[in-house]
Amino acid sequence: MESLKGRKVLVTGADGFIPSYVCETLVQKGARVVALVRRNSSSVLKNIGHLKKDLEVVWADIQDSSTMIRLTKGVEIIYHLAANSHVAYSILQPVESFTIQAVGTINILEAARINDVGRIIHAGSAEEYGETRDTQIAEDFPLLPRSPYAAGKVAADRLMYSYWCSYGTPVVMSRFFGIYGPRQSAEKAIPKFIFQCMDGQDISMYGDGSQTRDFMYGTDAGEAYAELGVANNVVGGVVNIGTGKKYPILKVAEDIVRLMGAKVKIAKDMNLKPGEASHLVANPTLLQKTLGWKPVVSWEDGLSRTIDFFTKNRARYADLAGRV
Ligand SMILES: NC(=O)c1ccc[n+]([C@@H]2O[C@H](COP(=O)([O-])OP(=O)(O)OC[C@H]3O[C@@H](n4cnc5c(N)ncnc54)[C@H](O)[C@@H]3O)[C@@H](O)[C@H]2O)c1
């Protein structure tokens, strides 16, 4: 495997939760990181402020094609993670969710083709597989997206593949399973359960808790995804990013209650959220073989670090208290 040291890389959506770990890993490995952050009126960085001196931050929207062509000149690797990452939001705003993924991704592919970028790694999702059997999902499982978000991910993933087939553009289609850790959006299940325990509220769970997910800690996800930029034998292919371990959501809630010593009940709603898949657990064989690597942070350790982060940073999320 080649080294990332000294390579000029572009990270889209860089101020997001997973992208912040990708930026940390790339900086640690000595890459020259251009961090593309969506324009906003305040210009405040949420998740990569601590890395500011090691990054070149550019404010841009991936839907702007001419800007993407300008920003990818001289770039060797693009880590493409920008998206509206919320399934529930995509059900409320399907056109916006889908358009960012489809238009943004084709803009990045065109820019990469024009500027001869060496590799593009797309951040796809396990949601692309949609409804699955209760078994580990390998990369060749059918894609049956169940939400506009997931359909947008499939569109982006297949656009990547089409550029590989049509122009030989060097792409990698990665698919993240559940990623968790400090800095995750407060309305996702793990932070939501932590806030409910902190506030002494009963945990509100969608479904009966038997739905299963695969959870990888943020630093491990950042490491795996960054390495796909230089790994051998992955160009033109799909790679799942997951641990292969299966966690029923009920166990996730019980572990949080136990670790926090909270005196709260777990209320089961019995209705899954619209668009939600029942089981999403990765077959991680290809990832582990490709990188010669396994995740290093255990579930208990990662969960404890996450609880610690949200406990210490409660004030930063105070305005979300009513929504979680
Ligand atoms: N968190 C997970 O478990 C998970 C699982 C599967 C896939 N993913 C994918 O990984 C990526 C990162 O996920 P995350 O959980 O860190 O999400 P996130 O929402 O924290 O990060 C995504 C970032 O993309 C930015 N963005 C959105 N639209 C943009 C645009 N038009 N131009 C530029 N930037 C834009 C957002 O501002 C945000 O900072 C996303 O593509 C997401 O769909 C995440």
The ligand as an SDF file (V2000), in Angstrom:
LIG
                    3D

 44 48  0  0  0  0  0  0  0  0999 V2000
  -23.0390    8.1450   10.2590 N   0  0  0  0  0  0  0  0  0  0  0  0
  -23.2100    6.9640    9.6890 C   0  0  0  0  0  0  0  0  0  0  0  0
  -23.3550    5.9740   10.4080 O   0  0  0  0  0  0  0  0  0  0  0  0
  -23.1990    6.8010    8.1780 C   0  0  0  0  0  0  0  0  0  0  0  0
  -23.5500    5.5580    7.6490 C   0  0  0  0  0  0  0  0  0  0  0  0
  -23.5330    5.3920    6.2860 C   0  0  0  0  0  0  0  0  0  0  0  0
  -23.1530    6.4350    5.4370 C   0  0  0  0  0  0  0  0  0  0  0  0
  -22.8380    7.6400    5.9560 N   0  0  0  0  0  0  0  0  0  0  0  0
  -22.4470    8.7010    5.0040 C   0  0  0  0  0  0  0  0  0  0  0  0
  -21.1600    9.2130    5.3840 O   0  0  0  0  0  0  0  0  0  0  0  0
  -21.1000   10.6130    5.1190 C   0  0  0  0  0  0  0  0  0  0  0  0
  -20.7990   11.3460    6.4220 C   0  0  0  0  0  0  0  0  0  0  0  0
  -21.8550   11.0490    7.3550 O   0  0  0  0  0  0  0  0  0  0  0  0
  -22.0080   11.7960    8.7410 P   0  0  0  0  0  0  0  0  0  0  0  0
  -22.8350   10.9460    9.5980 O   0  0  0  0  0  0  0  0  0  0  0  0
  -20.6950   12.2460    9.1960 O   0  0  0  0  0  0  0  0  0  0  0  0
  -22.9050   13.0350    8.2920 O   0  0  0  0  0  0  0  0  0  0  0  0
  -22.7900   14.6000    8.5660 P   0  0  0  0  0  0  0  0  0  0  0  0
  -24.1310   15.1460    8.2240 O   0  0  0  0  0  0  0  0  0  0  0  0
  -22.2410   14.8860    9.9080 O   0  0  0  0  0  0  0  0  0  0  0  0
  -21.7210   15.0730    7.4510 O   0  0  0  0  0  0  0  0  0  0  0  0
  -22.0690   15.3620    6.1350 C   0  0  0  0  0  0  0  0  0  0  0  0
  -21.5410   16.7540    5.7840 C   0  0  0  0  0  0  0  0  0  0  0  0
  -21.8620   17.0410    4.4050 O   0  0  0  0  0  0  0  0  0  0  0  0
  -22.1560   18.4300    4.3220 C   0  0  0  0  0  0  0  0  0  0  0  0
  -22.9480   18.7480    3.1260 N   0  0  0  0  0  0  0  0  0  0  0  0
  -24.2650   18.4950    2.9030 C   0  0  0  0  0  0  0  0  0  0  0  0
  -24.6360   18.9650    1.7040 N   0  0  0  0  0  0  0  0  0  0  0  0
  -23.5330   19.5380    1.1510 C   0  0  0  0  0  0  0  0  0  0  0  0
  -23.2950   20.2040   -0.0690 C   0  0  0  0  0  0  0  0  0  0  0  0
  -24.2730   20.3790   -0.9520 N   0  0  0  0  0  0  0  0  0  0  0  0
  -22.0350   20.6620   -0.3270 N   0  0  0  0  0  0  0  0  0  0  0  0
  -21.0500   20.4990    0.5780 C   0  0  0  0  0  0  0  0  0  0  0  0
  -21.2120   19.8720    1.7740 N   0  0  0  0  0  0  0  0  0  0  0  0
  -22.4510   19.3960    2.0460 C   0  0  0  0  0  0  0  0  0  0  0  0
  -22.9280   18.7230    5.6080 C   0  0  0  0  0  0  0  0  0  0  0  0
  -22.9010   20.1070    5.8840 O   0  0  0  0  0  0  0  0  0  0  0  0
  -22.1660   17.8640    6.6190 C   0  0  0  0  0  0  0  0  0  0  0  0
  -21.1470   18.6140    7.2500 O   0  0  0  0  0  0  0  0  0  0  0  0
  -22.4520   10.9890    4.4970 C   0  0  0  0  0  0  0  0  0  0  0  0
  -22.3560   10.9410    3.1000 O   0  0  0  0  0  0  0  0  0  0  0  0
  -23.3750    9.9100    5.0270 C   0  0  0  0  0  0  0  0  0  0  0  0
  -24.4900    9.7580    4.1880 O   0  0  0  0  0  0  0  0  0  0  0  0
  -22.8640    7.8570    7.3070 C   0  0  0  0  0  0  0  0  0  0  0  0
  1  2  1  0
  2  3  2  0
  2  4  1  0
  4  5  1  0
  4 44  2  0
  5  6  2  0
  6  7  1  0
  7  8  2  0
  8  9  1  0
  8 44  1  0
  9 10  1  0
  9 42  1  0
 10 11  1  0
 11 12  1  0
 11 40  1  0
 12 13  1  0
 13 14  1  0
 14 15  2  0
 14 16  1  0
 14 17  1  0
 17 18  1  0
 18 19  2  0
 18 20  1  0
 18 21  1  0
 21 22  1  0
 22 23  1  0
 23 24  1  0
 23 38  1  0
 24 25  1  0
 25 26  1  0
 25 36  1  0
 26 27  1  0
 26 35  1  0
 27 28  2  0
 28 29  1  0
 29 30  1  0
 29 35  2  0
 30 31  1  0
 30 32  2  0
 32 33  1  0
 33 34  2  0
 34 35  1  0
 36 37  1  0
 36 38  1  0
 38 39  1  0
 40 41  1  0
 40 42  1  0
 42 43  1  0
M  CHG  2   8   1  16  -1
M  END
$$$$
